[in-house]
Amino acid sequence: MNRKKKEEPGLIYVIQKHLASRLHYDLRLEEDGVLKSWALPKEPPLQSADKRLAVEVEDHPLDYAKFQGTIPEGEYGAGQVEIWDSGYYQPLHRDQNIKEILLQGKKLKGVYTLVRIKDRRQDKKNLWLFFKNKNQAKTGLKNEKDSNQKRKQKT
């Protein structure tokens, strides 16, 4: 019997909560056969008013998206790792300085952007800003502002 393979709605994304020397979150996006990765010092943004620093780190293999557990002492990244959110994403715009993505996860949903920022003192290229877009029109979702106003009107 031939069964059609269930089509997935996009590329893999995962956010892993990582309690290493300091608690942080690792954002990982499937791209070109690997997981492009950023470390977020704070919990990922749930509202468009929240912006988070994202430090680009080394790529990881795709199967790392399912990893949760303990990285042993003495190894790089030693500590507890758990999956904080996971799902799929669709790239909306991508160049060397901006990645605009539509996230479809359990916790994060909607249009998010990663924007490269420069550290003027060190000219680092691995610093990014990660945030939820105020305008969610590309998703067909209402803007947060519109949704909040409708909730207030109902109460």
Contact map, one row per residue, 1 for C-alpha under 8 A:
11100000000000000000000000000000000000000000000000000000000000000000000000000000000000000000000000000000000000000000000000000000000000000000000000000000000
11110000000000000000000000000000000000000000000000000000000000000000000000000000000000000000000000000000000000000000000000000000000000000000000000000000000
11111000000000000000000000000000000000000000000000000000000000000000000000000000000000000000000000000000000000000000000000000000000000000000000000000000000
01111100000000000000000000000000000000000000000000000000000000000000000000000000000000000000000000000000000000000000000000000000000000000000000000000000000
00111110000000000000000000000000000000000000000000000000000000000000000000000000000000000000000000000000000000000000000000000000000000000000000000000000000
00011111000000000000000000000000000000000000000000000000000000000000000000000000000000000000000000000000000000000000000000000000000000000000000000000000000
00001111100000000000000000000000000000000000000000000000000000000000000000000000000000000000000000000000000000000000000000000000000000000000000000000000000
00000111111000000000000000000000000000000000000000000000000000000000000000000000000000010000000000000000000000000000000000000000000000000000000000000000000
00000011111000000000000000000000000000000000000000000000000000000000000000000000000000011000000000000000000000000000000000000000000000000000000000000000000
00000001111100000000000000000000000000000000000000000000000000000000000000000000000000011100000000000000000000000000000000000000000000000000000000000000000
00000001111110000000000000001110000000000000000000000000000000000000000000000000000000011100000000000000000000000000000000000000000000000000000000000000000
00000000011111000000000000001100000000000000000000000000000000001000000000000000000001111000000000000000000000000000000000000000000000000000000000000000000
00000000001111100000000000111100000000000000000000000000000000001000000000000000000001111000000000000000000000000000000000000000000000000000000000000000000
00000000000111110000000001111000000000000000000000000000000000001000000000000000001111100000000000000000000000000000000000000000000000000000000000000000000
00000000000011111000000011110000000000000000000000000000000000000000000000000000001111000000000000000000000000000000000000000000000000000000000000000000000
00000000000001111100000011100000000000000000000000000000000000000001000000000000111110000000000000000000000000000000000000000000000000000000000000000000000
00000000000000111110001111000000000000000000000000000000000000000000000000000000111100000000000000000000000000000000000000000000000000000000000000000000000
00000000000000011111001111000000000000000000000000000000000000000000000000000011110000000000000000000000000000000000000000000000000000000000000000000000000
00000000000000001111111100000000000000000000000000000000000000000000000000000011100000000000000000000000000000000000000000000000000000000000000000000000000
00000000000000000111111100000000000000000000000000000000000000000000000000001111000000000000000000000000000000000000000000000000000000000000000000000000000
00000000000000000011111000000000000000000000000000000000000000000000000000001110000000000000000000000000000000000000000000000000000000000000000000000000000
00000000000000000011111100000000000000000000000000000000000000000000000000000000000000000000000000000000000000000000000000000000000000000000000000000000000
00000000000000001111111110000000000000001000000000000000000000000000000000000000000000000000000000000000000000000000000000000000000000000000000000000000000
00000000000000001111011111000000000000111110000000000000000000000000000000000000000000000000000000000000000000000000000000000000000000000000000000000000000
00000000000000111100001111100000000000111111000000000000000000000000000000000000000000000000000000000000000000000000000000000000000000000000000000000000000
00000000000001111100000111110000000011110000000000000000000000000000000000000000000000000000000000000000000000000000000000000000000000000000000000000000000
00000000000011110000000011111000000011110000000000000000000000000000000000000000000000000000000000000000000000000000000000000000000000000000000000000000000
00000000000011100000000001111100001111000000000000000000000000001000000000000000000000000000000000000000000000000000000000000000000000000000000000000000000
00000000001111000000000000111110001110000000000000000000000000000000000000000000000000000000000000000000000000000000000000000000000000000000000000000000000
00000000001110000000000000011111111100000000000000000000000001000000000000000000000000000000000000000000000000000000000000000000000000000000000000000000000
00000000001000000000000000001111111100000000000000000000000000000000000000000000000000000000000000000000000000000000000000000000000000000000000000000000000
00000000000000000000000000000111110000000000000000000000000000000000000000000000000000000000000000000000000000000000000000000000000000000000000000000000000
00000000000000000000000000000111111000000000000000000000000011000000000000000000000000000000000000000000000000000000000000000000000000000000000000000000000
00000000000000000000000000000111111100000000000000000000001111000000000000000000000000000000000000000000000000000000000000000000000000000000000000000000000
00000000000000000000000000011110111110000000000000000000001111001000000000000000000000000000000000000000000000000000000000000000000000000000000000000000000
00000000000000000000000000011110011111000000000000000000111100000000000000000000000000000000000000000000000000000000000000000000000000000000000000000000000
00000000000000000000000001111000001111100000000000000001111100000000000000000000000000000000000000000000000000000000000000000000000000000000000000000000000
00000000000000000000000001110000000111110000000000000111100000000000000000000000000000000000000000000000000000000000000000000000000000000000000000000000000
00000000000000000000000111100000000011111000000000000111100000000000000000000000000000000000000000000000000000000000000000000000000000000000000000000000000
00000000000000000000000111100000000001111111000000011110000000000000000000000000000000000000000000000000000000000000000000000000000000000000000000000000000
00000000000000000000001110000000000000111110000000011100000000000000000000000000000000000000000000000000000000000000000000000000000000000000000000000000000
00000000000000000000000110000000000000011111000000011000000000000000000000000000000000000000000000000000000000000000000000000000000000000000000000000000000
00000000000000000000000110000000000000011111100000000000000000000000000000000000000000000000000000000000000000000000000000000000000000000000000000000000000
00000000000000000000000010000000000000010111110000010000000000000000000000000000000000000000000000000000000000000000000000000000000000000000000000000000000
00000000000000000000000000000000000000000011111101110000000000000000000000000000000000000000000000000000000000000000000000000000011100000000000000000000000
00000000000000000000000000000000000000000001111101000000000000000000000000000000000000000000000000000000001100000000000000000000000100000000000000000000000
00000000000000000000000000000000000000000000111111000000000000000000000000000000000000000000000000000000000000000000000000000000000100000000000000000000000
00000000000000000000000000000000000000000000111111100000000000000000000000000000000000000000000000000000000000000000000000000000001111000000000100000000000
00000000000000000000000000000000000000000000001111100000000000000000000000000000000000000000000000000000000000000000000000000000001101000000000000000000000
00000000000000000000000000000000000000000000111111110000000000000000000000000000000000000000000000000000000000000000000000000000001100000000000000000000000
00000000000000000000000000000000000000000000100111111000000000000000000000000000000000000000000000000000000000000000000000000000111100000000000000000000000
00000000000000000000000000000000000000011101100001111100000000000000000000000000000000000000000000000000000000000000000000000000111000000000000000000000000
00000000000000000000000000000000000000011100000000111110000000000000000000000000000000000000000000000000000000000000000000000011110000000000000000000000000
00000000000000000000000000000000000001111000000000011111000000000000000000000000000000000000000000000000000000000000000000000011110000000000000000000000000
00000000000000000000000000000000000001110000000000001111100000000000000000000000000000000000000000000000000000000000000000000111000000000000000000000000000
00000000000000000000000000000000000011100000000000000111110000000000000000000000000000000000000000000000000000000000000000000111000000000000000000000000000
00000000000000000000000000000000000111100000000000000011111000000000000000000000000000000000000000000000000000000000000000000100000000000000000000000000000
00000000000000000000000000000000000110000000000000000001111100000000000000000000000000000000000000000000000000000000000000000000000000000000000000000000000
00000000000000000000000000000000011110000000000000000000111110000000000000000000000000000000000000000000000000000000000000000000000000000000000000000000000
00000000000000000000000000000000011110000000000000000000011111010000000000000000000000000000000000000000000000000000000000000000000000000000000000000000000
00000000000000000000000000000000111000000000000000000000001111111000000000000000000000000000000000000000000000000000000000000000000000000000000000000000000
00000000000000000000000000000100111000000000000000000000000111111000000000000000000000000000000000000000000000000000000000000000000000000000000000000000000
00000000000000000000000000000000000000000000000000000000000011111110000000000000000000000000000000000000000000000000000000000000000000000000000000000000000
00000000000000000000000000000000000000000000000000000000000111111110000000000000000000000000000000000000000000000000000000000000000000000000000000000000000
00000000000111000000000000010000001000000000000000000000000011111110000000000000000000000000000000000000000000000000000000000000000000000000000000000000000
00000000000000000000000000000000000000000000000000000000000000111111000000000000001000000000000000000000000000000000000000000000000000000000000000000000000
00000000000000000000000000000000000000000000000000000000000000111111100000000000111000000000000000000000000000000000000000000000000000000000000000000000000
00000000000000010000000000000000000000000000000000000000000000000111110000000001111000000000000000000000000000000000000000000000000000000000000000000000000
00000000000000000000000000000000000000000000000000000000000000000011111000000001110000000000000000000000000000000000000000000000000000000000000000000000000
00000000000000000000000000000000000000000000000000000000000000000001111100000111100000000000000000000000000000000000000000000000000000000000000000000000000
00000000000000000000000000000000000000000000000000000000000000000000111110111111100000000000000000000000000000000000000000000000000000000000000000000000000
00000000000000000000000000000000000000000000000000000000000000000000011111100110000000000000000000000000000000000000000000000000000000000000000000000000000
00000000000000000000000000000000000000000000000000000000000000000000001111100110000000000000000000000000000000000000000000000000000000000000000000000000000
00000000000000000000000000000000000000000000000000000000000000000000000111110100000000000000000000000000000000000000000000000000000000000000000000000000000
00000000000000000000000000000000000000000000000000000000000000000000001111111100000000000000000000000000000000000000000000000000000000000000000000000000000
00000000000000000000000000000000000000000000000000000000000000000000001001111100000000000000000000000000000000000000000000000000000000000000000000000000000
00000000000000000001100000000000000000000000000000000000000000000000001000111110000000000000000000000000000000000000000000000000000000000000000000000000000
00000000000000000001100000000000000000000000000000000000000000000000011111111111000000000000000000000000000000000000000000000000000000000000000000000000000
00000000000000000111100000000000000000000000000000000000000000000000011110001111100000000000000000000000000000000000000000000000000000000000000000000000000
00000000000000000111000000000000000000000000000000000000000000000001111000000111110000000000000000000000000000000000000000000000000000000000000000000000000
00000000000000011110000000000000000000000000000000000000000000000011111000000011111000000000000000000000000000000000000000000000000000000000000000000000000
00000000000000011100000000000000000000000000000000000000000000000011100000000001111100000000000000000000000000000000000000000000000000000000000000000000000
00000000000001111000000000000000000000000000000000000000000000000111000000000000111111000000000000000000000000000000000000000000000000000000000000000000000
00000000000001111000000000000000000000000000000000000000000000000000000000000000011111000000000000000000000000000000000000000000000000000000000000000000000
00000000000001110000000000000000000000000000000000000000000000000000000000000000001111100000000000000000111100000000000000000000000000000000000000000000000
00000000000111100000000000000000000000000000000000000000000000000000000000000000001111110000000000000000111000000000000000000000000000000000000000000000000
00000000000111000000000000000000000000000000000000000000000000000000000000000000000011111000000000000011110000000000000000000000000000000000000000000000000
00000001111110000000000000000000000000000000000000000000000000000000000000000000000001111100000000000011100000000000000000000000000000000000000000000000000
00000000111110000000000000000000000000000000000000000000000000000000000000000000000000111110000000001111100000000000000000000000000000000000000000000000000
00000000011000000000000000000000000000000000000000000000000000000000000000000000000000011111000000001110000000000000000000000000000000000000000000000000000
00000000000000000000000000000000000000000000000000000000000000000000000000000000000000001111110000111100000000000000000000000000000000000000000000000000000
00000000000000000000000000000000000000000000000000000000000000000000000000000000000000000111110000111100000000000000000000000000000000000000000000000000000
00000000000000000000000000000000000000000000000000000000000000000000000000000000000000000011111001111000000000000000000000000000000000000000000000000000000
00000000000000000000000000000000000000000000000000000000000000000000000000000000000000000011111111110000000000000000000000000000000000000000000000000000000
00000000000000000000000000000000000000000000000000000000000000000000000000000000000000000000111111100000000000000000000000000000000000000000000000000000000
00000000000000000000000000000000000000000000000000000000000000000000000000000000000000000000011111100000000000000000000000000000000000000000000000000000000
00000000000000000000000000000000000000000000000000000000000000000000000000000000000000000000011111100000000000000011000000000000000000000000000000000000000
00000000000000000000000000000000000000000000000000000000000000000000000000000000000000000000111111110000000000001111000000000000000000000000000000000000000
00000000000000000000000000000000000000000000000000000000000000000000000000000000000000000011111111111000000000001110000000000000000000000000000000000000000
00000000000000000000000000000000000000000000000000000000000000000000000000000000000000000011110001111100000000111100000000000000000000000000000000000000000
00000000000000000000000000000000000000000000000000000000000000000000000000000000000000001111100000111110000000111000000000000000000000000000000000000000000
00000000000000000000000000000000000000000000000000000000000000000000000000000000000000001111000000011111000011110000000000000000000000000010000000000000000
00000000000000000000000000000000000000000000000000000000000000000000000000000000000000111100000000001111100111110000000000000000000000000000000000000000000
00000000000000000000000000000000000000000000000000000000000000000000000000000000000000111000000000000111110111000000000000000000000000000000000000000000000
00000000000000000000000000000000000000000000000000000000000000000000000000000000000011111000000000000011111110000000000000000000000000000000000000000000000
00000000000000000000000000000000000000000000000000000000000000000000000000000000000011100000000000000001111110000000000000000000000000000000000000000000000
00000000000000000000000000000000000000000000010000000000000000000000000000000000000011000000000000000000111110000000000000000000000000000000000000000000000
00000000000000000000000000000000000000000000010000000000000000000000000000000000000010000000000000000011111111000000000000000000000000000000000000000000000
00000000000000000000000000000000000000000000000000000000000000000000000000000000000000000000000000000111111111100000000000000000000000000000000000000000000
00000000000000000000000000000000000000000000000000000000000000000000000000000000000000000000000000000111000111110000000000000000000110010010100000000000000
00000000000000000000000000000000000000000000000000000000000000000000000000000000000000000000000000011110000011111000000000000000000110110110000000000000000
00000000000000000000000000000000000000000000000000000000000000000000000000000000000000000000000000011110000001111100000000000000011110000000000000000000000
00000000000000000000000000000000000000000000000000000000000000000000000000000000000000000000000001111000000000111110000000000000111110000000000000000000000
00000000000000000000000000000000000000000000000000000000000000000000000000000000000000000000000001110000000000011111000000000001111000000000000000000000000
00000000000000000000000000000000000000000000000000000000000000000000000000000000000000000000000011100000000000001111100000000001110000000000000000000000000
00000000000000000000000000000000000000000000000000000000000000000000000000000000000000000000000011000000000000000111110000001111100000000000000000000000000
00000000000000000000000000000000000000000000000000000000000000000000000000000000000000000000000000000000000000000011111000001111100000000000000000000000000
00000000000000000000000000000000000000000000000000000000000000000000000000000000000000000000000000000000000000000001111100111010000000000000000000000000000
00000000000000000000000000000000000000000000000000000000000000000000000000000000000000000000000000000000000000000000111111111010000000000000000000000000000
00000000000000000000000000000000000000000000000000000000000000000000000000000000000000000000000000000000000000000000011111110000000000000000000000000000000
00000000000000000000000000000000000000000000000000000000000000000000000000000000000000000000000000000000000000000000001111100000000000000000000000000000000
00000000000000000000000000000000000000000000000000000000000000000000000000000000000000000000000000000000000000000000001111110000000000000000000000000000000
00000000000000000000000000000000000000000000000000000000000000000000000000000000000000000000000000000000000000000000011111111000000000000000000000000000000
00000000000000000000000000000000000000000000000000000000000000000000000000000000000000000000000000000000000000000000011101111110000000000000000000000000000
00000000000000000000000000000000000000000000000000000000000000000000000000000000000000000000000000000000000000000001111000111110000000000000000000000000000
00000000000000000000000000000000000000000000000000000011100000000000000000000000000000000000000000000000000000000001100000011111000000000000000000000000000
00000000000000000000000000000000000000000000000000001111000000000000000000000000000000000000000000000000000000000001111000011111100000000000000000000000000
00000000000000000000000000000000000000000000000000001111000000000000000000000000000000000000000000000000000000000111100000000111110000000000000000000000000
00000000000000000000000000000000000000000000000000111100000000000000000000000000000000000000000000000000000000001111100000000011111000000000000000000000000
00000000000000000000000000000000000000000000100000111100000000000000000000000000000000000000000000000000000000011110000000000001111100000000000000000000000
00000000000000000000000000000000000000000000100111110000000000000000000000000000000000000000000000000000000000011100000000000000111110000000000000000000000
00000000000000000000000000000000000000000000111111100000000000000000000000000000000000000000000000000000000001111000000000000000011111000000000000000000000
00000000000000000000000000000000000000000000000100000000000000000000000000000000000000000000000000000000000001111000000000000000001111110000000000000000000
00000000000000000000000000000000000000000000000110000000000000000000000000000000000000000000000000000000000000000000000000000000000111110000001100000000000
00000000000000000000000000000000000000000000000000000000000000000000000000000000000000000000000000000000000000100000000000000000000011111100001100000000000
00000000000000000000000000000000000000000000000000000000000000000000000000000000000000000000000000000000000001100000000000000000000011111111111100000000000
00000000000000000000000000000000000000000000000000000000000000000000000000000000000000000000000000000000000000000000000000000000000000111111111000000000000
00000000000000000000000000000000000000000000000000000000000000000000000000000000000000000000000000000000000000100000000000000000000000111111100000000000000
00000000000000000000000000000000000000000000000000000000000000000000000000000000000000000000000000000100000001100000000000000000000000011111100000000000000
00000000000000000000000000000000000000000000000000000000000000000000000000000000000000000000000000000000000000000000000000000000000000011111110000000000000
00000000000000000000000000000000000000000000000000000000000000000000000000000000000000000000000000000000000001000000000000000000000000011111111000000000000
00000000000000000000000000000000000000000000000000000000000000000000000000000000000000000000000000000000000000000000000000000000000000011001111101100000000
00000000000000000000000000000000000000000000000000000000000000000000000000000000000000000000000000000000000000000000000000000000000001111000111111100000000
00000000000000000000000000000000000000000000000100000000000000000000000000000000000000000000000000000000000000000000000000000000000001110000011111110000000
00000000000000000000000000000000000000000000000000000000000000000000000000000000000000000000000000000000000000000000000000000000000000000000001111111000000
00000000000000000000000000000000000000000000000000000000000000000000000000000000000000000000000000000000000000000000000000000000000000000000011111111100000
00000000000000000000000000000000000000000000000000000000000000000000000000000000000000000000000000000000000000000000000000000000000000000000011111111110000
00000000000000000000000000000000000000000000000000000000000000000000000000000000000000000000000000000000000000000000000000000000000000000000000111111111000
00000000000000000000000000000000000000000000000000000000000000000000000000000000000000000000000000000000000000000000000000000000000000000000000011111111100
00000000000000000000000000000000000000000000000000000000000000000000000000000000000000000000000000000000000000000000000000000000000000000000000001111111110
00000000000000000000000000000000000000000000000000000000000000000000000000000000000000000000000000000000000000000000000000000000000000000000000000111111111
00000000000000000000000000000000000000000000000000000000000000000000000000000000000000000000000000000000000000000000000000000000000000000000000000011111111
00000000000000000000000000000000000000000000000000000000000000000000000000000000000000000000000000000000000000000000000000000000000000000000000000001111111
00000000000000000000000000000000000000000000000000000000000000000000000000000000000000000000000000000000000000000000000000000000000000000000000000000111111
00000000000000000000000000000000000000000000000000000000000000000000000000000000000000000000000000000000000000000000000000000000000000000000000000000011111
